[in-house]
């Protein structure tokens, strides 16, 4: 098997889900056989928004021939990763380069995990929601937009409310009685807004 590990491993983080890794080729005489390529082993150490450590699953990408760089796609935003590089010949892999740590920046969050509308009265509705399963960063707020829908399914004026990230419910007051409303709800990190969840509900006709 090859004798030495690739040197001078460098990681360039391109965005929250993509990084580029560079390395110096090993001297050909140390390959001790036919150079087949380089393997990059990489794994997520932890999410920076949640401290829980899960079972670590190592991923491997193989770059054929005498390439000295490769792309690592499909990374999770706002996470800490490690990687190392090994050279491969027909017999197997050489030793691993020292582990290199890199961090991905924040991304936009996934949609809130649920949106539930309860307690209809003549002029109010109660909204409850769950935080995104994948915050992909530090949540800074939620945005609620809603508008009435009339009997011919035309949409009325859109109202927009910003809600602090630590809230999980809201009572909407001063609504029209016996009216159907459509709600659009999403979460934000400093990078931007995530995908929205929609729901409809009706205020009651009379007490």
GICORVEN-V458108 format. One record per backbone hydrogen bond with DSSP energy under -1.0 kcal/mol. CO is the residue of the C=O (numbers start at 1). NH is the residue of the N-H. If there is no record, write none. Layout:
BEGIN
co = {CO:CO}
nh = {NH:NH}
END
This chain:
BEGIN
co = {7:10:12:17:18:18:19:20:21:22:27:28:30:36:37:38:39:40:41:42:43:46:59:61:63:68:70:72:78:79:80:80:81:82:83:84:85:86:87:88:88:92:100:102:105:114:116:118:121:123:124:125:126:127:128:134:136:141:142:143:144:145:146:147:148:150:154:159:161:163:164:168:170:172:179:180:181:182:183:184:185:186:187:188:188:192:197:199:201:204}
nh = {24:22:20:75:14:15:72:12:70:10:30:31:3:65:88:63:86:61:84:59:82:80:42:40:38:23:21:19:48:104:45:46:102:43:100:41:97:39:94:36:37:89:83:81:78:130:128:126:204:175:121:172:118:170:116:110:107:188:163:186:161:184:159:182:156:153:150:146:144:142:167:129:127:125:203:149:201:147:199:145:197:143:194:140:141:189:185:183:181:178}
END
